[in-house]
Amino acid sequence: MIEKKNITGIILAGGKSSRMGSDKGFLELNNKLFVAYSIDALTPLVSEIIIVSDHSTYDSLGYKRVTDCIKEAGPVSGIYSGLEASKTKYNLVLSCDIPLISSEVLQKLIEAIDDTTEIIQAESQGKSMPLVGLYKKQVKETFYQYLQKDERRLRVVIKNCAYKNVVLNKTLEHTTINVNTKEEFKQITNGSNP
């Protein structure tokens, strides 16, 4: 089993949240910040948490914050910036807009680690979830190369790495719902069960 000291948690909180209209990490569900759910899911499994965001409001949470190395480049730059700052071989990457995420899901990614795979992502309801993923630090070189080519699509970059998916069973599918719009936020607030 991979020890906690060899894993860093990276939370991507740099998005513009243009569809939501406000910073998603600071939305609240059951009086708890979205970003706090990501922190709580990561804490038992990692030795350090890094928040990737250009917003200094995240400093109030008391975790190391790094800014995007390359601006306006979406999650490709966010993941690269987090990996660049990480001191460990293994890194659990989460976006800050998955409030129902659980340590159990992240544990499944850790259990799927092998010698050859560079990226392990959750798959829920037939969709791969690159922002619920485990990334080996070595992939940052590939990410950097694609950023230099102005490639912003995360899935394109992942396809050029050694990756595999961990399919979540039905009971865990709800944990990977990500909230991008006010409508989705309303749905999750009405049916929330964390």
Residue pairs with C-beta under 8 A, 6 or more apart in sequence:
1 110
1 111
2 90
2 110
2 113
4 44
4 45
4 46
4 47
5 47
5 88
6 47
6 88
6 89
6 90
7 45
7 46
7 47
7 88
7 90
7 91
7 92
7 110
8 46
8 47
8 48
8 49
8 50
8 82
8 86
8 87
8 88
8 90
8 91
8 92
9 38
9 39
9 42
9 43
9 45
9 46
9 48
9 49
9 50
9 91
9 92
9 94
10 49
10 50
10 52
10 79
10 82
10 83
10 86
10 91
10 92
10 93
10 94
10 135
11 25
11 35
11 38
11 39
11 42
11 49
11 50
11 51
11 52
11 94
11 95
11 96
12 52
12 53
12 75
12 78
12 79
12 82
12 93
12 94
12 95
12 96
12 131
13 23
13 24
13 25
13 35
13 51
13 52
13 53
13 55
13 58
13 95
13 96
14 52
14 53
14 54
14 55
14 67
14 68
14 78
15 24
15 74
15 95
15 96
15 97
17 23
17 24
19 180
19 181
20 27
20 179
20 180
20 181
20 182
20 185
21 182
23 55
23 57
24 34
24 96
24 97
24 179
24 180
25 33
25 34
25 35
25 53
25 58
25 96
25 97
26 33
26 34
26 35
26 57
27 33
27 34
27 97
27 99
27 179
27 185
28 34
29 37
29 99
29 188
29 189
29 192
29 194
30 192
30 194
32 99
34 96
34 97
34 98
34 99
34 179
35 51
35 58
35 61
35 96
36 61
37 98
37 99
37 100
37 101
37 194
38 94
38 95
38 96
38 98
38 101
39 49
39 61
39 63
40 103
41 94
41 101
41 102
41 103
41 105
41 106
42 49
42 92
42 94
42 103
42 106
43 49
43 103
44 103
45 92
45 103
45 106
45 107
45 110
46 92
47 88
48 64
48 86
48 87
48 88
49 63
49 64
50 63
50 64
50 65
50 66
50 82
50 85
50 86
51 58
51 61
51 63
51 64
51 65
51 66
51 96
52 65
52 66
52 67
52 68
52 78
52 79
52 81
52 82
52 85
53 65
53 67
54 67
54 68
54 71
56 65
58 65
59 65
64 85
66 81
66 82
66 84
66 85
67 81
68 77
68 78
68 81
69 77
69 80
69 81
69 84
70 77
70 80
70 81
70 147
71 77
73 147
73 152
74 152
74 154
75 95
75 130
75 131
75 154
76 143
76 146
76 147
76 151
76 152
76 153
76 154
76 157
77 147
79 93
79 135
79 143
79 154
80 140
80 143
80 144
80 147
82 91
82 93
83 91
83 135
83 137
83 139
83 140
83 143
84 140
86 137
88 137
89 136
89 137
89 138
90 110
90 113
90 134
90 135
90 136
90 137
91 134
91 135
91 136
91 137
92 106
92 109
92 110
92 133
92 134
93 130
93 131
93 132
93 133
93 134
93 135
94 101
94 106
94 131
94 132
95 131
95 132
95 178
97 178
97 179
97 180
98 131
98 132
98 175
98 176
98 177
98 178
98 179
99 179
99 188
99 192
99 194
100 174
100 175
100 176
100 177
100 188
100 192
100 193
100 194
101 132
101 175
101 176
102 172
102 175
104 172
104 175
105 122
105 132
105 168
105 172
105 175
105 176
106 132
106 134
108 122
108 166
108 168
109 120
109 121
109 122
109 132
109 133
109 134
109 166
110 134
112 120
112 134
112 164
112 166
113 120
113 134
116 162
117 136
117 162
117 163
117 164
118 135
118 136
118 138
118 139
118 142
118 161
118 162
118 163
119 130
119 133
119 134
119 135
119 136
119 139
119 158
119 161
119 162
119 163
119 164
120 133
120 134
120 163
120 164
120 165
120 166
121 128
121 129
121 130
121 132
121 133
121 134
121 158
121 163
121 164
121 165
121 166
122 128
122 129
122 132
122 133
122 165
122 166
122 168
122 176
123 129
123 165
123 166
123 167
123 168
124 132
124 168
124 172
124 173
124 176
125 173
128 155
128 165
129 176
130 154
130 155
130 158
131 154
131 178
132 176
139 161
142 157
142 160
142 161
143 157
146 156
146 157
146 160
151 157
168 175
168 176
174 193
177 184
177 188
178 184
179 185
179 188
